[in-house]
Amino acid sequence: MATIKLPTVDRRLESFSLSDAPAWPDEAGGSFNRIAYAAVHVVADPYADIDPFVDAAVDWDATMDFRRRIWDLGLGVAEAMDTAQRGMGMDWPSSLELIKRSIDAARDYEGEALIACGTGTDQLIPDERTKIDDVIRAYEEQCEAVETAGGNIVLMASRALAACAKSADDYVNVYGKILSQTSDPVIIHWLGDMFDPALTGYWGSADLDSATDVCLRVLGENADKVDGIKVSLLDRDREISMRRRLPEGVRMYTGDDFNFAELIAGDEQGYSDALVGIFDVIAPAASAALTALANNDKESYASILAPTVPLSRHIFRAPTQYYKTGVVFMAYLNGLQSHFTVVGGQQGARSLLHLVELFRLADAARLLSDPELAVSRMQKLLAVHGIDGAD
């Protein structure tokens, strides 16, 4: 049994023994009865001579290997979303390169490789001169680029639109204009301001009831061009209420990293499919749970995901926009990348004690695939902070 000394909030070191329960396997155990995307991170290139707060450098081989792992587990890849530091280190040219490489990898993958790609307006830097027509052109450019590459679209929320819209009608008109031009139905992403403060007041109102009504109006007026709506508000009751009001044929994709297990399981009136960042972290457990759910083994589904929920709530706790630090740290602990370097320099965005608690919760959820490796890498992080974690 692997052991390590970990710091506590009262500045002590205490011995921690990892569980001897086996980790979840790194392969799919069967088919699913839910559509499930993992919004995935990018692996930074630690050797690049760049200014990490300004520029992004990607280890393309390791990044594509991670996506193949997600497909091996039966999950889809949601590419170039906020989990991939979109607009927070990864600009539009870098994101388009990422999208093209992932689409090529999906074509070459032996088996089903579900992929959807984020489009937005992040080539715009909104200021007082930004107009609605600028937002439309930016969306058009990105949607055309993704469709030309052969990808399906996730229509992301726009900081520029939030900055220049004067009313709810501006949102209705922009989304209607863009959706009228897309070749295939898209997933619309409503990202809450806890993930990105620049999106406060999206859909034309800071009142979430009013905003929900506007979003549903957009969905209703364009239902034939919408595959689904991904809601990332961390609000269980709002998502369920909205799910029950969706137009016929429009899916709810939960983006709720606090309540995903319950929302995916659903109730007597329906369920949510999934497009969540936490599936990057818990992919083996998610795959096993979704297989159990498809086999109508709801008890196993619930028991597999139960310990992943505290882990997810910890990773996504406020300030939520720094959750990528925990996502990448988990990949480092599990040997899925050789270093703990985050695009945008965000490896320093969470405290040591935050990462120590993440380590404990990951062990409880059976998500440390090689305990000895995880202990070794945790000890390296402790050493950087002047702590000897040897037990």
C-alpha positions in Angstrom: 0.0 0.0 0.0 1.5 3.3 -1.1 1.9 6.0 1.6 2.9 9.6 1.7 3.1 12.4 4.2 0.7 15.2 3.3 0.4 18.7 4.8 -2.8 19.7 6.6 -4.6 23.0 7.1 -3.1 23.3 10.6 0.4 23.1 9.2 1.2 19.5 10.2 2.3 16.6 8.2 0.2 13.4 8.4 0.7 10.0 6.9 -1.7 9.1 4.2 -2.1 5.6 2.9 -3.7 5.1 -0.5 -6.5 2.7 -1.1 -5.7 -0.7 -2.4 -8.9 -0.8 -4.4 -8.1 -1.2 -8.1 -8.5 1.8 -10.4 -11.1 1.9 -13.1 -9.9 0.3 -16.4 -8.8 2.5 -19.2 -11.1 1.0 -21.8 -14.8 0.9 -22.5 -16.8 -1.9 -21.1 -19.8 -1.6 -23.3 -22.1 0.8 -25.1 -23.9 3.8 -23.6 -27.5 5.0 -23.7 -26.4 8.6 -23.2 -24.4 10.8 -25.5 -21.3 11.7 -23.4 -18.6 14.2 -24.4 -15.5 15.1 -22.3 -14.4 18.7 -22.7 -10.7 18.0 -22.8 -7.5 19.9 -21.9 -4.4 20.5 -24.0 -1.0 19.4 -22.9 1.4 22.3 -22.8 5.0 22.1 -24.1 7.2 22.7 -21.1 10.4 23.1 -23.3 9.0 26.0 -25.3 10.9 29.3 -24.9 7.8 31.5 -24.5 6.2 33.9 -22.1 3.6 31.6 -20.6 1.2 34.3 -19.5 1.1 35.7 -23.1 1.8 32.8 -25.5 0.7 29.2 -25.7 2.9 26.2 -26.8 1.3 22.8 -27.2 2.7 19.3 -27.1 0.7 18.1 -30.0 1.7 14.4 -29.7 0.7 14.2 -26.0 -2.5 16.2 -26.7 -3.6 13.8 -29.4 -2.7 10.8 -27.3 -5.1 12.1 -24.6 -7.9 12.4 -27.1 -7.4 8.8 -28.3 -7.6 7.7 -24.7 -11.0 9.4 -24.3 -12.3 7.6 -27.5 -10.9 4.3 -26.1 -13.2 4.8 -23.1 -16.2 5.3 -25.4 -16.6 9.0 -24.7 -16.7 11.8 -27.2 -14.2 14.7 -27.4 -15.5 18.2 -27.1 -12.6 20.1 -28.6 -11.3 23.7 -28.1 -13.7 24.5 -25.3 -12.9 26.4 -22.1 -11.3 23.3 -20.6 -8.7 23.6 -23.4 -7.9 27.2 -22.1 -10.0 28.7 -24.9 -9.7 32.4 -24.6 -7.6 31.9 -21.5 -4.2 31.1 -23.2 -5.4 29.4 -26.4 -6.3 32.0 -29.0 -8.3 31.4 -32.2 -5.4 30.5 -34.5 -4.0 28.0 -31.9 -7.5 26.6 -31.3 -8.1 26.1 -35.0 -4.9 24.2 -35.3 -6.0 22.1 -32.3 -9.4 21.5 -34.0 -7.9 20.4 -37.3 -5.4 18.0 -35.6 -8.2 16.4 -33.5 -10.5 16.0 -36.5 -7.6 14.3 -38.4 -7.0 12.1 -35.4 -10.7 11.2 -35.2 -10.6 10.1 -38.9 -7.6 7.9 -38.3 -9.0 6.4 -35.1 -9.9 2.7 -35.4 -13.4 2.8 -34.1 -16.1 5.4 -33.3 -14.6 8.8 -32.6 -17.2 11.3 -31.6 -16.0 14.9 -31.8 -17.6 18.3 -31.6 -15.6 21.6 -31.9 -16.0 24.9 -30.2 -16.6 28.0 -32.3 -16.9 31.5 -30.9 -15.7 35.1 -31.5 -12.4 35.2 -29.6 -10.6 36.7 -32.5 -12.4 39.9 -31.5 -11.1 42.0 -28.6 -14.3 43.8 -27.6 -14.2 47.5 -27.0 -16.5 50.5 -27.4 -16.2 50.2 -31.2 -17.4 46.6 -31.4 -20.7 46.2 -33.2 -23.2 43.3 -33.6 -22.1 42.9 -37.2 -18.5 42.3 -36.0 -19.8 39.6 -33.7 -21.7 37.9 -36.6 -18.7 38.0 -38.9 -16.4 36.5 -36.2 -18.9 33.7 -35.6 -19.2 33.1 -39.3 -15.5 32.9 -39.8 -15.1 30.3 -37.1 -18.1 28.2 -38.1 -17.0 28.1 -41.7 -13.5 27.1 -40.6 -14.7 24.2 -38.5 -17.2 22.9 -41.1 -14.5 23.2 -43.8 -12.3 21.0 -41.6 -15.1 18.5 -41.3 -16.1 19.2 -37.7 -19.4 19.5 -35.9 -20.0 22.8 -34.1 -20.4 23.7 -30.5 -21.5 27.4 -30.6 -19.8 28.9 -27.6 -20.9 32.0 -25.7 -19.4 35.2 -27.0 -17.6 37.8 -24.7 -17.9 40.3 -27.6 -21.7 39.8 -27.8 -22.0 40.1 -24.1 -20.1 43.4 -24.3 -21.9 45.0 -27.2 -25.5 43.6 -27.0 -28.1 46.3 -26.1 -31.0 43.9 -25.6 -32.2 40.4 -25.7 -33.2 40.9 -29.3 -29.5 41.3 -30.2 -28.9 37.7 -29.0 -32.0 36.4 -30.8 -30.9 38.0 -34.0 -27.2 37.0 -33.8 -28.0 33.3 -33.0 -30.7 33.2 -35.7 -28.3 34.6 -38.3 -25.5 32.1 -37.5 -27.8 29.1 -37.2 -29.4 29.8 -40.5 -26.0 29.3 -42.1 -24.7 26.1 -40.4 -24.8 22.9 -42.4 -25.7 20.6 -39.6 -27.4 21.0 -36.2 -25.1 22.5 -33.6 -24.8 22.4 -29.8 -25.3 25.8 -28.2 -23.2 26.4 -25.0 -24.5 28.7 -22.3 -21.5 29.2 -20.1 -22.2 30.9 -16.7 -20.2 33.8 -15.3 -18.7 31.6 -12.6 -16.7 30.1 -15.4 -16.1 33.4 -17.2 -17.0 36.7 -15.5 -17.0 38.4 -19.0 -20.2 36.5 -19.7 -22.3 38.2 -16.9 -25.7 39.1 -18.2 -25.7 36.7 -21.1 -28.9 36.5 -23.1 -29.5 40.1 -22.3 -30.3 39.9 -18.6 -28.6 39.3 -15.2 -31.9 37.8 -14.1 -31.5 34.1 -14.9 -35.3 33.5 -15.3 -35.3 36.2 -18.0 -32.1 34.9 -19.6 -33.6 31.4 -19.6 -36.7 32.6 -21.5 -34.5 34.2 -24.1 -32.3 31.2 -24.6 -35.4 29.0 -25.0 -36.8 31.5 -27.5 -33.6 31.1 -29.6 -33.9 27.3 -29.3 -37.6 27.3 -30.3 -37.1 29.6 -33.3 -34.2 27.5 -34.6 -35.0 24.0 -33.3 -34.2 22.3 -36.7 -30.7 23.7 -36.5 -30.0 22.8 -32.9 -28.9 19.4 -31.7 -28.9 20.5 -28.1 -28.1 23.1 -25.4 -25.1 22.7 -23.0 -25.9 24.5 -19.8 -23.0 25.3 -17.5 -24.6 27.2 -14.6 -24.0 24.8 -11.8 -27.7 25.0 -11.0 -29.4 21.6 -10.8 -33.0 22.8 -10.5 -32.7 25.3 -13.3 -31.3 22.7 -15.7 -34.1 20.3 -14.9 -36.7 23.0 -15.4 -35.2 24.1 -18.7 -34.8 20.5 -19.8 -38.6 20.0 -19.5 -39.2 23.1 -21.6 -37.0 22.2 -24.5 -38.4 22.0 -28.0 -39.1 18.6 -29.5 -35.8 16.9 -30.6 -33.5 19.3 -28.8 -31.2 17.6 -26.2 -30.1 18.9 -22.9 -26.3 18.4 -22.5 -25.4 18.9 -18.8 -22.4 21.1 -18.2 -23.0 21.0 -14.5 -19.8 19.7 -12.9 -21.4 19.8 -9.4 -24.6 17.7 -10.2 -23.7 15.7 -13.3 -24.4 12.3 -11.9 -28.0 13.0 -10.9 -28.7 15.0 -14.1 -27.4 12.3 -16.4 -29.4 9.6 -14.5 -32.5 11.7 -15.0 -36.0 11.3 -13.7 -39.4 10.1 -14.9 -39.6 13.1 -17.2 -36.3 12.8 -18.9 -32.5 13.1 -18.5 -29.5 15.1 -19.6 -26.8 13.9 -22.0 -23.3 15.1 -21.0 -20.7 17.6 -22.2 -18.6 18.2 -19.1 -15.0 19.1 -18.2 -14.9 16.7 -15.3 -15.1 13.8 -17.7 -11.5 14.7 -18.7 -10.6 13.8 -15.1 -12.9 10.9 -14.3 -13.1 9.4 -17.8 -12.5 5.7 -16.7 -15.1 6.0 -13.9 -17.6 7.8 -16.2 -17.2 5.1 -18.8 -17.8 2.3 -16.3 -20.8 4.2 -14.8 -22.4 4.9 -18.2 -22.0 1.2 -19.2 -23.8 0.2 -16.0 -26.6 2.8 -16.6 -27.1 1.4 -20.2 -27.4 -2.1 -18.6 -30.1 -0.6 -16.3 -27.8 -1.2 -13.3 -28.7 2.1 -11.6 -27.2 1.1 -8.3 -23.8 0.5 -9.8 -24.0 3.7 -11.8 -24.7 5.7 -8.6 -22.0 4.0 -6.5 -19.3 4.5 -9.2 -20.0 8.2 -9.6 -20.8 9.0 -6.0 -17.1 9.5 -4.9 -16.3 11.5 -8.1 -18.8 14.2 -7.2 -16.8 15.5 -4.2 -13.7 15.5 -6.4 -15.5 17.4 -9.1 -16.9 20.0 -6.7 -13.5 20.5 -5.3 -11.8 20.9 -8.7 -14.5 23.3 -9.9 -14.9 25.3 -6.6 -14.8 29.1 -6.8 -13.0 30.8 -8.4 -14.3 28.3 -10.9 -12.3 29.6 -14.0 -9.2 28.0 -12.4 -10.5 24.5 -12.6 -8.1 23.7 -15.4 -5.2 23.6 -12.9 -6.8 20.5 -11.2 -7.6 18.9 -14.5 -4.0 19.0 -15.6 -2.7 18.0 -12.2 -4.8 14.8 -12.4 -3.4 14.0 -15.9 0.1 14.5 -14.4 -0.5 12.3 -11.4 -1.8 9.5 -13.7 1.2 9.7 -16.1 -0.9 11.0 -19.0 1.6 13.8 -19.4 5.2 14.1 -18.1 4.9 17.4 -16.3 2.6 19.7 -14.4 2.6 22.7 -16.7 -0.6 24.4 -17.7 -1.3 26.6 -20.7 -1.4 30.2 -19.5 0.9 29.5 -16.6 -2.1 28.3 -14.5 -0.2 25.6 -12.7 0.1 28.3 -10.0 -3.6 29.1 -9.9 -4.5 26.8 -7.0 -2.8 26.4 -3.7 -0.8 23.4 -2.6 -3.4 22.4 0.0 -6.0 22.5 -2.8 -4.0 20.0 -4.8 -3.3 17.9 -1.7 -7.1 17.5 -1.1 -7.5 16.7 -4.8 -5.0 13.9 -4.4 -7.0 12.5 -1.5 -10.3 12.7 -3.3 -8.9 11.1 -6.4 -7.7 8.2 -4.4 -11.1 7.8 -2.8 -12.7 7.8 -6.3 -10.3 5.0 -7.5 -8.9 7.4 -10.1 -5.2 7.1 -9.4 -4.2 4.4 -12.0 -0.7 3.8 -10.6 -0.5 4.7 -6.9 3.3 4.5 -6.7 3.6 6.9 -9.6 1.0 9.2 -8.1 2.9 9.3 -4.8 6.2 9.9 -6.6 4.8 12.9 -8.5 3.0 14.2 -5.4 6.3 14.1 -3.5 7.9 16.1 -6.3 5.3 18.8 -6.0 5.7 18.8 -2.2 9.5 19.2 -2.6 9.0 22.3 -4.7 7.2 23.8 -1.8 9.9 22.8 0.7 8.1 19.7 2.1 9.5 16.2 2.4 6.6 13.9 1.8 8.5 10.6 2.3 6.8 8.3 4.7 
